[in-house]
Amino acid sequence: MMLTAVAMLALTSLVRADDELPIPADDYVYCTVCHGIQLMGNPIIRAPRLSGMDSWYVENQLRAFKKGWRGKHEMDLIGMEMQPMAAALTDEQIREVSAFVAATRSDAPPDTIDGDADKGKTHYSSCAACHGVRGEGNIALGSPALTGLNDWYLVTQIRNFRDGTRGSHAGDTYGMQMRASARLLPDDDAIQDVVTYISTLQDQ
């Protein structure tokens, strides 16, 4: 439902100049129930903030859902909701949704994870090779920016990679690489520590 709403919104809204934000059409404003105003996220229903995500990454992930690389594992309950929605999108709709997401803006999400940032910095040294020292991402490596994401969402996804809930499909090359990296973190405390450190990169 979330992706369908965003797709409809994208198809009925124009992405305007850089200083103007896309406004959802009245008929589809209900998508904010899931992802919030300007896709700011809704932690109550575990809908992550999408505002300003790189369009290439959003497009890649929608295609991963559509192909069944994501959202097919029985433990990935949120992903299982997203997968059939992405599967219903055409390639053109996926491009339009991705462009809409990239054009939205909202305040950075609040911190909810209380880990040890100093320990997290040490763990992040290996992450920086792909995601950048400031968490800025690297399109050439298929690595998304990490800043601006909900910390609880990052924790969930790193655990999913570690446990094989995400990144296990043979066709998902980048996902498999990320799964191998996530398995270097020894335990849940280490995951919380590295995410806490990533949150400090937001202001850099």
RAJO-V823305 format. One record per residue. N is the residue number from 1. RES is the residue in one letter. SS is DSSP state (hx for helix, st for strand, lp for the rest). PSI is psi in whole degrees, -180 to 180 (NA if undefined). OMEGA is omega in degrees with one decimal (NA if undefined). Layout:
BEGIN
n:N res:RES ss:SS psi:PSI omega:OMEGA
n:N res:RES ss:SS psi:PSI omega:OMEGA
END
This chain:
BEGIN
n:1 res:M ss:lp psi:-39 omega:-177.5
n:2 res:M ss:hx psi:-46 omega:-177.4
n:3 res:L ss:hx psi:-35 omega:177.6
n:4 res:T ss:hx psi:-44 omega:179.6
n:5 res:A ss:hx psi:-44 omega:179.8
n:6 res:V ss:hx psi:-38 omega:179.3
n:7 res:A ss:hx psi:-46 omega:178.6
n:8 res:M ss:hx psi:-41 omega:-179.6
n:9 res:L ss:hx psi:-44 omega:-178.5
n:10 res:A ss:hx psi:-38 omega:-177.6
n:11 res:L ss:hx psi:-19 omega:-176.9
n:12 res:T ss:lp psi:9 omega:179.4
n:13 res:S ss:lp psi:146 omega:178.3
n:14 res:L ss:lp psi:135 omega:173.8
n:15 res:V ss:lp psi:116 omega:-171.2
n:16 res:R ss:lp psi:-163 omega:-179.5
n:17 res:A ss:lp psi:164 omega:-175.2
n:18 res:D ss:lp psi:-30 omega:-176.9
n:19 res:D ss:lp psi:5 omega:177.4
n:20 res:E ss:lp psi:133 omega:-179.2
n:21 res:L ss:lp psi:145 omega:177.1
n:22 res:P ss:lp psi:138 omega:-178.8
n:23 res:I ss:lp psi:128 omega:-178.6
n:24 res:P ss:lp psi:140 omega:175.4
n:25 res:A ss:lp psi:147 omega:-176.5
n:26 res:D ss:hx psi:-36 omega:-176.7
n:27 res:D ss:hx psi:-20 omega:-174.5
n:28 res:Y ss:hx psi:20 omega:-179.1
n:29 res:V ss:hx psi:-16 omega:-179.4
n:30 res:Y ss:hx psi:-12 omega:177.7
n:31 res:C ss:hx psi:-21 omega:178.3
n:32 res:T ss:hx psi:-16 omega:176.2
n:33 res:V ss:hx psi:-33 omega:179.6
n:34 res:C ss:hx psi:-58 omega:-172.4
n:35 res:H ss:hx psi:0 omega:175.8
n:36 res:G ss:lp psi:170 omega:178.6
n:37 res:I ss:hx psi:133 omega:-175.9
n:38 res:Q ss:hx psi:34 omega:176.0
n:39 res:L ss:hx psi:42 omega:-176.7
n:40 res:M ss:lp psi:-8 omega:178.0
n:41 res:G ss:lp psi:158 omega:179.1
n:42 res:N ss:st psi:95 omega:-175.7
n:43 res:P ss:hx psi:-23 omega:-178.5
n:44 res:I ss:hx psi:-38 omega:179.0
n:45 res:I ss:hx psi:15 omega:176.4
n:46 res:R ss:lp psi:35 omega:174.7
n:47 res:A ss:st psi:113 omega:-173.8
n:48 res:P ss:lp psi:158 omega:172.1
n:49 res:R ss:lp psi:132 omega:179.1
n:50 res:L ss:lp psi:-11 omega:-172.3
n:51 res:S ss:lp psi:125 omega:172.0
n:52 res:G ss:lp psi:9 omega:177.2
n:53 res:M ss:lp psi:146 omega:179.6
n:54 res:D ss:lp psi:132 omega:-176.4
n:55 res:S ss:hx psi:-36 omega:-178.7
n:56 res:W ss:hx psi:-36 omega:-179.2
n:57 res:Y ss:hx psi:-42 omega:177.3
n:58 res:V ss:hx psi:-45 omega:179.5
n:59 res:E ss:hx psi:-44 omega:179.2
n:60 res:N ss:hx psi:-41 omega:-177.7
n:61 res:Q ss:hx psi:-36 omega:175.5
n:62 res:L ss:hx psi:-39 omega:177.7
n:63 res:R ss:hx psi:-35 omega:177.0
n:64 res:A ss:hx psi:-42 omega:174.7
n:65 res:F ss:hx psi:-45 omega:-176.9
n:66 res:K ss:hx psi:-38 omega:-179.5
n:67 res:K ss:hx psi:-11 omega:-178.4
n:68 res:G ss:lp psi:13 omega:175.5
n:69 res:W ss:lp psi:-30 omega:175.5
n:70 res:R ss:lp psi:152 omega:172.9
n:71 res:G ss:lp psi:16 omega:178.4
n:72 res:K ss:lp psi:-15 omega:-179.4
n:73 res:H ss:lp psi:138 omega:-175.5
n:74 res:E ss:lp psi:-20 omega:179.7
n:75 res:M ss:lp psi:-10 omega:-178.4
n:76 res:D ss:lp psi:76 omega:-172.7
n:77 res:L ss:hx psi:-42 omega:178.7
n:78 res:I ss:hx psi:-42 omega:178.2
n:79 res:G ss:hx psi:-35 omega:179.3
n:80 res:M ss:hx psi:-26 omega:175.0
n:81 res:E ss:hx psi:-36 omega:-176.4
n:82 res:M ss:hx psi:-36 omega:-170.6
n:83 res:Q ss:hx psi:-50 omega:-180.0
n:84 res:P ss:hx psi:-27 omega:177.9
n:85 res:M ss:hx psi:-43 omega:178.3
n:86 res:A ss:hx psi:-36 omega:-179.1
n:87 res:A ss:hx psi:-25 omega:-178.5
n:88 res:A ss:lp psi:-10 omega:-177.0
n:89 res:L ss:lp psi:142 omega:172.2
n:90 res:T ss:lp psi:167 omega:177.7
n:91 res:D ss:hx psi:-38 omega:179.0
n:92 res:E ss:hx psi:-42 omega:178.3
n:93 res:Q ss:hx psi:-38 omega:178.1
n:94 res:I ss:hx psi:-42 omega:178.5
n:95 res:R ss:hx psi:-40 omega:-178.2
n:96 res:E ss:hx psi:-41 omega:177.3
n:97 res:V ss:hx psi:-44 omega:-178.5
n:98 res:S ss:hx psi:-41 omega:178.4
n:99 res:A ss:hx psi:-39 omega:179.3
n:100 res:F ss:hx psi:-46 omega:-179.7
n:101 res:V ss:hx psi:-45 omega:-177.9
n:102 res:A ss:hx psi:-27 omega:-176.7
n:103 res:A ss:hx psi:-14 omega:-178.5
n:104 res:T ss:lp psi:159 omega:178.5
n:105 res:R ss:lp psi:146 omega:173.6
n:106 res:S ss:lp psi:167 omega:179.4
n:107 res:D ss:lp psi:149 omega:176.4
n:108 res:A ss:lp psi:144 omega:-177.9
n:109 res:P ss:lp psi:153 omega:179.2
n:110 res:P ss:lp psi:156 omega:176.2
n:111 res:D ss:lp psi:135 omega:177.4
n:112 res:T ss:lp psi:-9 omega:-178.3
n:113 res:I ss:lp psi:131 omega:-177.1
n:114 res:D ss:lp psi:75 omega:178.2
n:115 res:G ss:lp psi:-170 omega:179.6
n:116 res:D ss:lp psi:105 omega:-175.9
n:117 res:A ss:hx psi:-34 omega:179.5
n:118 res:D ss:hx psi:-44 omega:176.1
n:119 res:K ss:hx psi:-38 omega:-179.8
n:120 res:G ss:hx psi:-35 omega:178.5
n:121 res:K ss:hx psi:-40 omega:178.1
n:122 res:T ss:hx psi:-45 omega:178.3
n:123 res:H ss:hx psi:-36 omega:-174.7
n:124 res:Y ss:hx psi:-16 omega:-177.6
n:125 res:S ss:hx psi:-35 omega:177.4
n:126 res:S ss:hx psi:-30 omega:178.7
n:127 res:C ss:hx psi:-34 omega:-174.7
n:128 res:A ss:hx psi:-27 omega:-179.0
n:129 res:A ss:hx psi:-33 omega:179.3
n:130 res:C ss:hx psi:-43 omega:-172.8
n:131 res:H ss:hx psi:-5 omega:178.7
n:132 res:G ss:lp psi:152 omega:-176.8
n:133 res:V ss:lp psi:-23 omega:178.0
n:134 res:R ss:lp psi:12 omega:-179.4
n:135 res:G ss:lp psi:26 omega:-174.7
n:136 res:E ss:lp psi:-13 omega:179.6
n:137 res:G ss:lp psi:169 omega:-179.0
n:138 res:N ss:st psi:105 omega:-176.1
n:139 res:I ss:hx psi:-34 omega:-178.9
n:140 res:A ss:hx psi:-29 omega:-179.8
n:141 res:L ss:hx psi:2 omega:-177.9
n:142 res:G ss:lp psi:22 omega:-175.9
n:143 res:S ss:st psi:120 omega:-177.0
n:144 res:P ss:lp psi:161 omega:169.9
n:145 res:A ss:lp psi:144 omega:-178.7
n:146 res:L ss:lp psi:-17 omega:179.2
n:147 res:T ss:lp psi:150 omega:179.0
n:148 res:G ss:lp psi:-2 omega:178.3
n:149 res:L ss:lp psi:153 omega:173.7
n:150 res:N ss:lp psi:132 omega:-179.4
n:151 res:D ss:hx psi:-37 omega:178.3
n:152 res:W ss:hx psi:-33 omega:178.6
n:153 res:Y ss:hx psi:-41 omega:177.0
n:154 res:L ss:hx psi:-44 omega:178.3
n:155 res:V ss:hx psi:-47 omega:-179.2
n:156 res:T ss:hx psi:-45 omega:-176.3
n:157 res:Q ss:hx psi:-36 omega:176.3
n:158 res:I ss:hx psi:-41 omega:176.7
n:159 res:R ss:hx psi:-41 omega:179.1
n:160 res:N ss:hx psi:-43 omega:176.8
n:161 res:F ss:hx psi:-47 omega:-177.8
n:162 res:R ss:hx psi:-42 omega:-174.2
n:163 res:D ss:hx psi:-5 omega:179.9
n:164 res:G ss:lp psi:5 omega:176.3
n:165 res:T ss:lp psi:-28 omega:177.1
n:166 res:R ss:lp psi:145 omega:175.5
n:167 res:G ss:lp psi:15 omega:-177.9
n:168 res:S ss:lp psi:-15 omega:-178.3
n:169 res:H ss:lp psi:136 omega:-176.4
n:170 res:A ss:lp psi:-28 omega:-179.6
n:171 res:G ss:lp psi:-14 omega:-176.0
n:172 res:D ss:lp psi:78 omega:-174.8
n:173 res:T ss:hx psi:-49 omega:-178.8
n:174 res:Y ss:hx psi:-39 omega:178.6
n:175 res:G ss:hx psi:-40 omega:178.9
n:176 res:M ss:hx psi:-36 omega:176.4
n:177 res:Q ss:hx psi:-42 omega:-179.9
n:178 res:M ss:hx psi:-35 omega:178.0
n:179 res:R ss:hx psi:-43 omega:178.9
n:180 res:A ss:hx psi:-38 omega:179.6
n:181 res:S ss:hx psi:-41 omega:-178.9
n:182 res:A ss:hx psi:-31 omega:-178.3
n:183 res:R ss:lp psi:-8 omega:174.6
n:184 res:L ss:lp psi:-20 omega:178.2
n:185 res:L ss:lp psi:124 omega:-168.8
n:186 res:P ss:lp psi:-29 omega:-175.4
n:187 res:D ss:lp psi:-179 omega:-178.6
n:188 res:D ss:hx psi:-33 omega:178.3
n:189 res:D ss:hx psi:-41 omega:179.4
n:190 res:A ss:hx psi:-37 omega:177.8
n:191 res:I ss:hx psi:-46 omega:178.8
n:192 res:Q ss:hx psi:-37 omega:179.2
n:193 res:D ss:hx psi:-46 omega:-177.1
n:194 res:V ss:hx psi:-36 omega:177.5
n:195 res:V ss:hx psi:-38 omega:176.2
n:196 res:T ss:hx psi:-42 omega:177.5
n:197 res:Y ss:hx psi:-42 omega:178.6
n:198 res:I ss:hx psi:-37 omega:179.2
n:199 res:S ss:hx psi:-29 omega:179.7
n:200 res:T ss:hx psi:-17 omega:-179.3
n:201 res:L ss:hx psi:-15 omega:-177.3
n:202 res:Q ss:hx psi:-37 omega:-174.6
n:203 res:D ss:hx psi:3 omega:-178.7
n:204 res:Q ss:lp psi:NA omega:NA
END
